[in-house]
Structure formats: C-alpha cells, structure tokens
C-alpha cells in the first residue's frame, strides 16, 4: 500500500482534483478528489491516466548539449555558463530583439512565467510567444476594445442559465469550463432548459443538444450577423440595457439593417425557421453563450468574437446572472498590451503585435528566417513543444535549425528538444511546487498549489529555478543583503520587514523581485515557485483583497499571509476569493465604464459579410476539394503532454474522420491508410468513416505524430497547416484548411 496524496491533474486547463497513490516513487493509482471544491470528484480519462505523463521512456534526467548530431550529458554549471555566455554575446551583437522567450503557457506550471518573463524583460526583450496567441488572440483583443482589458474574457454562468448557446465547442470532450459534461448533461435533461449547439460535426455535445445547427464550415460570421439582424428586426433587443450599459452601438447598428438574412443562411446551409427560433430563445430568455476553437480558429475569427459581443450586448446578456459573466482572478492571464501604445513592440518582419503580452507563434518562423538585422537568433523554449503544438512543423524545423541558440527546458525529449543546442531537464507538476491561474470559475476564485509527491530521478530543477540560475549568471540580479538571507530562515514576518528595507535601498530590487525571492526565501522554502507565490500574495491589488474578504478572509496587513498559509494547509485547493455577483459590471474597465460596441478596425471586414461575397470566398481550389478541421478535442488526446501511447492502447486515437458519402466518392474503406495533402505538406493516417462527420469536411485530432522512444505514432496534423494561413491577429485558421485525401 502506497501513500495517498491530494493533487491536481496537469493535462488540461481545468486541473481537476486528484487523489494519487504513490508507491516506490511511482504513481500506481489515481482517483478523483471529492474534496476538491472546484471539480467536486469529477475527472476524465486523461487524469485517470496521468501516470503515463509522469513516467515515460522519454523523461529527461540531466542537462544535455548537442555535439555534432548527438547529445552529451553535461553539468548544470557548464550548461548555465555556456548558455549565458552565448545569450550575452548574441544580444550584445544584435540587440534585445534578437532574443525570444517561448513559455508561460504550460498547463501545469504557471509560476515559471514569473521568472521566464522577468528574464526576458531584464534582457531588454518583449518577445514572449505562447499558446495564448495561438488560439485566443482575436477574442482577447476584442475584449480589450469592448471590455477595457484584454484579460477580461467572459464565460457562461452555467449554474443559473436557462439557455446555453454554443459555437464550435465540444464540451463533452474538451471541457474548458469546470465539470463541463456534468453541466451539459444537466441542461440537456432539464425540460425547462435549452442546449443549442452550432457545429459542422455531430459532436458528442451536439448529440445531446435540444437544437443542433449543423453549420457549413467557415460561415459563422454570416450566421452571427443574421441572428443580430433578426433580433433587431423583430424588436427583441434590450433597449434599456443598451442605453445604460453600452456605448457605440448607434455607430454600427446600420450595418445590420436591410441585411439579407435568408440569402446568408442559405450560404450557411441552415434553415431560416430554426435559426429564427434560436435567435428568439437567446434574445428573450435567460441565456448565455460559450464559444471555442471553432470560432477562435475559424474564418473571420476576430470578427466573430466581435459579433458575439454585439449579440450578447443587444440581448442584455453580459455581466448579468444567468448570462455571460466576467470571472475574478488571482492573477490576470496576461497584461493588457494595447498595440496602439508606442511602447508595445511589433515584430520586425511581420509587423505582428502581442495580445495579453504574447506574440503569435505562427509568425516566429518568418521572424527567424528573415534577413532583417534584428531577426530572432536566440530562443528559450520552456515547457512547450512548438514542433507539434504550432502550425507548420516544416517551417518551424527550417527556422529552428537557423537559430544561433535554441534552449529547451522540458520534462521529456520532445521533438523541439531534439532540435535544440541545449536541453535542460525540469521537474514535473508532481515533482515540484506549482499551480495554475486560469480565471475560469464564478463567482468563487479558486487556487490549488500542488506540492512534490514524487522525487525527481535525476538532476531536474523547478522551471523557475532554471530561469533564476540563468539570470544570476547573466548578472541580472542586484547584490542581495546578508540580512535578507538570514531573515528568510527566521519567519515570514522578519523576511517581509527585511525585504522592505532592502527594496528601499536597492533601486533595482523591484524589477528583479522574482529572482530575489527565489534566491532567498526560495532557498529557505526549498522552492522558488513557492517563494514567488508568497511574494505575489503580499502585493495583492485592492480588487483581489476585496474578493478575498468576500470569501471569508480577514482584511488587514496579514491578509496575504493568511491566504498563503491556507493554500499550503489545503492541498485539495481553496476558494481564495469571490467576486461581487450583484455588480459584475464593475469588472468592465473601459473609459466610460460601458461595453464599447464600436471597433473601427473591424468595420470594413464586417461590411464584407454578405452572402455573395462569402459565397465567392468559400470556393475551394480545384486541387483541394475538402475542408480539414485541423485539431479535434477528444478523450484520447492531451495536447503533446501524453507522450507514451500506451494510455490509448486498444483504441483508435488518431484517425481521419470522413463522412460515408465522401468515402464512397473516393472509393475508400474504413480502416485503410490514406494520404492527406494541403499547401503545407502531407501526412498518412488511418481512415475512419463516420456519420458524425459532415460531407465535404474531414477531421484530424491534434497532439499526435509524436516520436516516443524512437518511434512515431499517429499523424502530426501541424504538418498540414501553413503558418501563413492566419488572420490579422496571427491566429491560424485551423478550422478551415483546404485539403485532398487519396488512397495510398
């Protein structure tokens, strides 16, 4: 019998609570943790199989250096010395824009970002690349304009809604909100509730929906504009809400008048009466809306997010109970980086800008392969695998091989690590102190700090510790007073006093604070991540302090310490705050305090959303007559975090889903190998013929094509996606990739 530990899953953004049994330093059994206040005993088969993530043949144990075409083991001192020297030389010769940090987006390790981002900034660079800008850039940018801050993304109040309208979201498989399958099944079974799904596929969520709009791929903007036009024509809009809580609608209202709804819905291949029913239900009932990658990565992705805000606003469904609400957060998902601010960088080759501090990964190959004198030459990748996670594997391979320095900090020998000059082993989410900060609960604000339950078998370090060592060697940390080291071992109160005194006398202290905390308090605690959490709680903004008091904590100078101690005392996680449900509008941070519905930068694109224009734009090239949905959430994939294929043994985890009519036309049979080709490249894959697919529309899941223990399994869908097939925010159009399928 082993030891039972309370912890959390590290395989998706929900981080559901787990009870893990560890015996002989190995995970031997996993159960859902009923005491976790967020997941309440829910988990999926990914969490059930988390041992395959923790224990696999590709785990890294020691620092490695590429010598010729092979890796050699080196010491940490040698690795840090050489990497720091190379970084200093590259930045000294070519300037700070030559360096980029690709990190901060790990599903299980957000505290590393405090160190990684600070390292990047201390070196003079603003170039952070992460998955946030791979998926959410357009949506978060729209929030910046309409809500006032890019990190103020709203979500459905599923506990109180009567109608849930979803676009491109298969919550029965992908979750994205806590306990998503439980909520969806509850809504589906309740005769007084309505679940509406907009999706080209007959997804697992569509199967239980009351209404399924099986939309033609790529026509979401036409549908959204049609619904808004219908609501305005019928007089279903909430006039008092528009007057009291929004601004700018008068400047865009005319764009929906005299819109040919019937012609638009014909292009969408949807029934007018059914869409009319959906629009009425959403406008006149207590409704909410959830959208996901089908919108984020579809045609007109940013515009669709804008249209969704307009739809929500005209129906009075934002910041109200049962509608879409803005959750609180312990730490924002990222800073508000408005590209209109001249201090915010743009990339030198593609002129791309960041959203929530993150640049779009799809432009990185061009930024490396450019001849610009300030092109990217050095990249630090921390806890990410761009060669399988981001669009255009071929372009990334070519670009990364041109870099002067590529350093990967990872758990395992990933495809990205294999191309690197240096590979540094990090501890897993079960070997270190760490937590995540996804702001996706309402009204409570949840946080769980996982602690080490397994000893790393090698020399791996916490990811933040690796950043700290690099910063120290690069001379980015100011001299630290001896008193600070001493106070770290005395008490938190003594340390806080010594830190305040030190910060007053050392002008560079604040900008290097994560490193200072890590070197002092981190040493005493045995974890730089834990020290960073303590430090963060000592400087909570007033809004979070108010939320914490609302959750039951005592106001005053000891508030941060009280929260920290309760987090440590409760490995299952706690509610650290609670937003004011009576005044969710207070979360809107625009200048006038209202939801701004006029975004000038998107008006021209909005004007083009007409039936005839879209019909012409949807015509596929003759060599690619099918539409590929590149990426599919399901219970058998977990991004690229599950490298050991044994967890899917006996299943068909990576197939090309195709409708029987398309298969018959191409004379293809279920189970045979086929070749899928796009402008980016080709991949071979097993064919799965299924009625859940839409005619003319094929689907490949993401997270496969991994080379595990020397053997590739599954198809790498990002070999089929072109990095230049993207929108104005850099988001790849993965949900509309022209392709062809051939018998091998």
N, C-alpha and C positions, 0 to 999 in steps of 0.2 A: 504494500500500500504506500503510495507516494504522498506528497504534501499538496493540499488544495490551496490555490491562490485565486483571489479575485483580481481580474484584469479586464482588458477590453480588446476587441478584435481590431486588427490593423489593416484589414483588407478592403475597406471602403470608408466613405466619409461618415457613416453612421457610428462606427466604432462601438458596436453593441457590447454589452457587458458579458463577460465570460467567466466561468469557473474552470480553471485549468489544473489538472493533476500533473505534478512533475515528479518523476522517479528516475534516479541515476542521471540527473541533469537533462532529462528528455521529457517532452510533453507526451503523456501516454493516454490522456483522456480529456475531452472538452465538453462542457455543458453550458447552457445559457445561465446567466446570473439573474435570478429572480429579484435580487435586492438592488439591482441597478435601477435608479429612479427614471432613467430615460428609456431604456429598452425593455424593462419590466419582464425579463425572461424570454424575450424574443431573440432569435438569431437565425441565420440561414446556413446553408451547407458550406459556405465559404468559411465562416467562423468555425464550424464543426471540423473543418479540415486544416486548421491553421498550423498544425504540426508540420505539414508539408512545406509551409513557408519558412518555418523556423529551422527545420532540419532537412537540408538537401545537399546533394553532392557538389554543388557549385558555391557553397558558402566560402567566403574569404576569411583567412586567419591572420595573414601577415602583410605588411606593405610590400608592394611589388613594383619593379622598374622594368620597362621594356628595353631589352638589349638585343638589337637585331630584330629577329622575328619571334623572340620568346621572352617570357618574363623571368626575372630573377628576384629572389627574396632579398630585401634589404632591411636595415634597421629603421625605426621611426626617426632617429636623429638624422640619418642620411637622407631619408625621404623629405623631411621638412626643410633641411638645409638646402638641398638641391632645388626643390620646388620654389622656395622663397627666393633663391638666387636667380632662377630663370624668370620668375614673375617680375622681380625688381628690374632685371635687365630689359625685358620686353616693354614694360610700362615706361621705364626711363628713356628708351629709344623712340617709342611710338606714341606715348601718351596714354592716359587713363582709358580713352575709348577703345583701346586695343584689348581690354580685358572684360569678360562677361562672367557672371555667376548664374548658373542654371540650377536653382534649388528653391527650397522653401515651400514646395508643393507636395511633399511626401505625405501619404495618407496617415502615417502614424507618428511623424516626427516634425511637429511644427516649431518646437522650441529651438531647433537648429537654425531656423531662419533668423532669429535674433542675432546670432553670431555670423552667419553667412552674409546677410545683408549689411551688417556693420563692417565686415571685412571688405566687401565690395565698395562701400561708401568711403571707407578710410583710404582705399587705394585711388579714390577720385572718380570712380565709375558709377554710372546709374543703370548699367545694363544688367537687369535681372530678367531672366527668362523662366517661365514656369507654365504648368498645365492650365493655370487660371486663364491665361491669354490664349490658350489652345481651344478653349470651349466657351468662356463666358465674357470675352472682351466686349462684344457688341452689346450684350444685355447690361453689363455693369456700366459701360459708357453711357447708355441711355439713362440708367439710374442716376448717374452724375448730373445729367441735364434736368431730369424730371423730379428727382427726389432731393438733389442738392449735394449728395456724396456718392461716389461710385460704389462704395461698400454697402449701401443701404438697399440691398435686394430684398424684395418681399416674397412671402410664401403663403400658401393657403392655410387658413385657420380650420384645419380638418375636423377638429373636435366639435365645432359649432356650425359648420356649413350645412346647407340643405342641398346644394347643387355643386358638384365638383366637375369643372370642365378642364380636360387635359389635352395638351398638344404635344405630340412626339415624345410621350413619356410612358414607359412600360414599368410602372411602379411595382407590379407584382414580381418583377425580376430585379430591377435596378435600384429599388428603394429610393434614395435621395431625400426622403423625409423619414423620421423615426417610425419604425414599425409599419412601413407603408402597406404591406399586404394585409395586415390586420385592419387598417383603416379602410382600404379599398373594398375588402370583403364585407365590412360592416355597412358601408354606404350602399353596396350592391344589393344586399339582402333586405335593407330597410325600405318598405313600400312608400315611405314618405320622403325618401331621399332620391337624388338623381345623379348617376355617374355617367358622364359623357366623355367619350374618347375620340380624339381626332388623330388618326394614324393610318398610313397606307397599308400596314400589315394588320392581320388579325392576331394581334399580340395577346399575351396571357391576360393583360389588363382589358383589352378590347373584348375578350371572350366573356367577361363578367359584367360588361357595361350595359346600362339601360339603352344607350344610343351609341352607335359606332359610326362615325363619319369616315368612311374609307377613302380619304382624300388622294387625289393624284399627286405623286411626288413633285415637290417644287412649287406648289400653288398655295402655300399657306398665306402669303400676303394677300392674294385675291380673296380668300375666304375671310380673313380678318377685316379687310376693307368692306366686304359685302355685309358682314354682321354689323359693323358700325353704321353703315348706310341704312340697313334695315331698321335698326333701333331708332335712329334719328327720324326716319320717315314715319315710323309708327308712333312717335312721340313717347317712347319708353324711357328716354334719358331722364336722369335725376337732376332736374334743373336747379334745385336748391343746393345740392351737393356741388354742382359745377360752379355755382356762384360763390359759395362760401369756402371751398377747399381747393379750387384750381384756378389757374391763370393761363391765358394764351389760347384757349380753345376757339375763341372767335376768329383767330388768325388762321385756323386750319379747318374749321367746320365746312367751309365751302368746297373743300376737296372731296367731301363725301356726298355732296348734293348732286343729284342728277347722275349718280353712278349707276351703270347698267349692271345691276346685281344678277339678273338672270343670265346674261352673257358670261359674266365672271364665273358663276357657279357651274355653268356648262363646261368651261375650261377645267374647273376643279373636278369635274365628273361627279358632282354631288346633286342631290335632289333639293329643289328650292324649298318645298314644304317642310322637309326635315330640318334644313338649316334655319328656316324661319322659326320652327318650334324650339330649336336650341337657343337661338338669339333671344326669344321671348322668355324662356326659362332663366337664362343668365341675367337678363335685364330686370326681371320683375320678382325674382325670388332671392333668398339669402344665399348668394352664390360666391364661389371662389374659383381660382384658376391656377393650374400648375403646368409649366412647360419645361421641356428638357432638350436633349441633344437634337431632336427632330426639328426644333426651332433654332437652337444655338448654332447648329452646323448645317443649316439648310440655306437655300437661296434666299436672298434678302434678309439674312439673319438679324442684323442690327435693326433694320426697318421693322421686322416682325416684332421685335421687343418693344419698339416704339408704339406700334399699333396696339399691342396688348395693353400697354399703359393707358392709351386713349380709351380702349374698350372698357377697362376697369374703371376709369375715371368717369366716363359718361353714365355708367350704371351705378356710380357711388359705391364701389366695392373695394376701395383701397383704404387701409387704416381703420376698418370697422369690424366689429365682431362678426364672425362667420364669413368674412370676405378674405382679402389678402392683407396680411399684416407684416409690419417690419419687426423682426425679432431683435432682442437685445444681444449684446455681445460682450464677452470678457475682453477680447482684443479684436479690433476690426480685421476682416480678412485681408486687408491691404490698405495702403494710404490712398488718398484721393489725389490722383495725378492728372490734372487738367492740362491737356496738350496746348491750350491757349496761353498757358503760363510760359514765358520765355525761358524760365529756369529749368523747365522739363525738357530733357533731351529727346531728340529724334535720331533714328539710326541713319548712318551716313550714306548708305546705298539705297535703301528702300523708302526712306523718309517716314518710317513707322514710329508710332508713339506708344507709350505704355498706358495701360489701364490698371488701376489699383497697384501701380508700381511695377507691373510686369509687361515685358515686351513679348510679342507673339513669336513662338518658336518657329513658325513657318518661314520667317524671314531670315533666320540665322544662317542657313547655308549661303544665301546671297551675300550676307554681311561678311562671311569668311572668304568666299571665292572672289569677292570684288578686288579691283585694282586700286581702290581708294587708299591713300596713305594712312588713314586711320581705321582701316578694316580690322575686324576681330582677328586676334592672333593667339590669344590665350583664353581657355575656358575651364572653369571649375564646375564640374557636374557633381551635385550632392544629392544622393538618394533618388535619382531619376534615370530613366533609360530611353533617351530620345531616339535611339536607333530602332526602337519598337513602338514607342509611345506617340511619336510625332509624325506628321505627314512626310512622305517622300524619303524612304530609307536610302535610296540610291544617292540622292542629293546630299544627305547627311554623311554618308560614308565618304563621298568625294570631298566634302568640306572638312570633316574632322581630320582627314589624312593630310590636309594642307596646314593645319594649325602648328604653330611653333611649340605650343604646350597644351596638352589635354590631360587633366587630372580628374579621376573619377573616385568619389567616396561612395562605397557601396557595401551591401551585405554579401553579394554574390558576384561571380564572374559573369556579368551581363554582356550583351552584345556591344554596348557602349564601352564598358570596362575593357573589353578585349581589344579595342582600337586605341586605348589610352597610352600615354607615355608613363604615367604613374597610376597605380590603383591602390587606394587606401582603405583598409577594412574598417567598417563601422559596426557597432553593436546593433542588434535588432531591437524592436519595440518591447521585447521580453527580456532583454539583457541590460536595459538602461532605464533611467527615469525619463519619462516623456509624456506628452499629451497633445491633443489637437484643439483647434479653436474655431471649428466650423460653426457659424452662428445660425443654427437651424432648429432651435426649439422655441416654443412660445406658449405661455408668457414667461416660463422659467428660463433661466440661463444655466446651462449645465456645463460642468467640467469634471473630468476624471484624469488624475495623474497616475499613469501606470508606473510600476516600480520594477526593478530587476527581479525576475523569478527564476532565471536561468543564468548560469555563469558562462561567459563567452569562452569558447575553446580556442584560444589563440591570443593575439595581441590587439584585437579590435578595441576601438575607443568610441565614446559617445560622439555623435557627429559634430556637436558644438565644440567639443574638446579639440577636434582636428582643426577647425577654423581658428580656435584660440591659439593653438601652437603656431600656426602659420602667421597669425597677426603678431605674435610675440617675436618670432624670428625676423619679421619684416620691420620691426621697430615701431609698430603702430600703437603700442601701449605705453602710456607715460609711466615714469617711476612711481612705484607704489610705496607708501609709508609703512614702515615695520609695524606700527601700531594697528594698522588695518588687518594685517595677517594675524596678529595676536588676538584682536577682538573677535575675529571670526570663530575662534575656538572657545570664547567665553560665553557669549549669549547673543541672541539676535538684537536685543536692545543695545548692548555695548557696541555691536558691529554697526548698527544704524547710526549711532552717535559718532563713531569714528569715521564712518563713510561720509557723513555730512561735513565734518570738519575737514576731511581730506579734499572733498569736492570744492570747498570754498577756496582752498589754497592752490589747487591744481586746475588751471584753466582748460586743460584738455580732457579732464575726467569724464564729463558728461557724454562726449562723443565716443568714448571708449568704454562706457559703463558695462556692457555685457562681458567684455574681456576682464575688466577689473573685478567684477563679481565672480567670474569663473575662476580667476587665479587665487582669490582669497577665500570667500565664502564657499565657492565650489570645492576647493581643496578640503575644507573642513567638513563639508557635507558628503563628499565623495561623488559629487555630480555637478557639472557645470550647468546642466539643464535645470536642476532643482534650484540652484542659486539664481538662475535667471527668472524662474517663477517667483521666488521670494522678492526679488527686486522689482518685478513688474507690479506686484500687489502693493508695494509701498508707494507707488506713484499713480494710483488709480485715478482716472478722471472723475469729476464730480458726478457725471451722469451714471457711471457704474457704481459709485459709492451709494447713490440714492437707490439704485436697483438692488444692491446688496442689503441695504437696510430693509427694503421692502420684502426681502426674502427671509428676514429674521435676524440678521446680524446687527450688532450694536454700532451706532455711529460714534466716531471719535478717532483719535490718533492710533489706536490699537486695532483698527478695522482690518488693515492688511494682514497683520499677524494672525488675527483670529481666523480669517478665511484660509490663510496658508496652513495653519495647524489643522483645521477641519478637513481640508483636502488630503493632508497626509494621514489623518486618522481614519479616512473613509476610502479605501482602495476601490470600492464599487462606484465612486463618483458622487457628487452632491449638486444640489441647486445652489449656485453661488449668487444668483440674483433673480429678480423678477421685474419685468417691465410694467409700466402703468397701463393696464388694459383699458382704462377709461379715457386715455389721451394718447393713443398711438400716433395721432397727427403730430405730436411733439417731436417725433423722430424725423420728420421732414426738415431738411436743413437748407432749403432754398432761401434766397434773399428775402422773398416776401412771405415765407412760411407756407406757401401753397405748392401743390403739384403743378409743375410747369409743363404745359402740353404743346408748346411751340418749340420745335427744334429746327432751326433754319437749315442746318447742314443736311437734313434728311428730306426736306420738302420736295426737291427736284426728283428724288427717287420715288417718293410717294406718288407724285403726279404720273409716273410711268406705269403704275399698277392699274392697267386697263386690260380688258380681255384680249384685244387684238395684239397689243404689244407683247403680252405674256405668252400668247399662243405662238408667236413667231420665235420668242426666246427659248421656248421649250422644245423646239425641233432638234432632235439629236443628229450628230454627224453620221453619215452612212456607214462608217467603219465601226461605230459603237451604237448599237440599237437598243441596248438595255441600260437601265439605271441601277448602279450599285449603291447600296447603303453600306458604307464602309465603317463597320463598327456596330455591334449589337450587344446590349446588356443582357446577360442571362446568368443562370446559377452556375454555369460551368466556366466562367472566366472572371478574372480579378486583375484587370489591367495586366501588368507584367510581373506582379508580385508573387505569383504562384508558379515557380519555375519547374517544379517536379510534376510531370504529367500523371504520376500515379494517382493523384486525387480524383482524376476523371476516368480511371480505368473501367472499361466496360461500357462507356458512354460514347456518343458521337459529338464531341465538344466543338469541333471546328469543321463546319460544312458550309457549302454554298446553298442557301435556301432558294428554291426556284418553284414557281407555280407550274402545275401539271401541263397547262396549255403551252407554255414556253418550252418545256422539256419535250413535249410531243413534236412541236415545230422543229426543234433542233435534233430530234431523234436521239434523245439522251435518256438514260435509265438511272434510277435511284441507286446510289452507292458507287457509281463509276467515277473515275478520276476525270476532271475537266480542267481546261486551262482558261483562266480569266485574264483578259488583257485590257489595259487602259492606256492613256497617253503616257503614264508614268512607268509602266512595266507590266510584267506578267507573273502570275502565281498559279501553281497547280493545287487542286483541292478536291475533296470528296463532294459529290453532288447529293443533296437531299431534296427530294421532290415533296412539296407540302402545300396543302390548300391555304395555309396561313400566309403564304407569300402573295403578293399582288402581281397580276400579269404585267410583264414588262419591267419588273422590279426584283432584283436579286439582293441577297444579304449575306455578308461575311462578318463573323464576330471579330472583335479586337482582342489583343492580348495573347496572340499565338504567333507561330513562326519563331519560337524561342529555341535557342541552341542549348539544350540541357545535357550536361555530361558528355558533350561532344556530338550529340545527335539532335537534329532539328525536328520539331514536331508541330504539326499544324501549318496553316498558311499565314504569312505576315501581310495583313491587309494594307499596311502602310507602304508596302512595295508598290501598291496600286494607286496611291494618292499622290498627286502632284502638289508640291509645296506652293506653287504659284496659283493653284486653283483655290483662291481665298477671297474674302470680302475686304472692304476698306479698313477693317479693324485687324486684319491678319488672321481671322478665323478660317480654318479650312472648311470647304463645303463638302464634308464627308457624306452628307445625306443625298447628294446629287452628283454622282460620279459616272459619266458615260462609259460603258464598257461593252465587251463582247465575250461570249462564252463558247468554247469549242471543245469537241471531243478530242482527247489525246490519242 
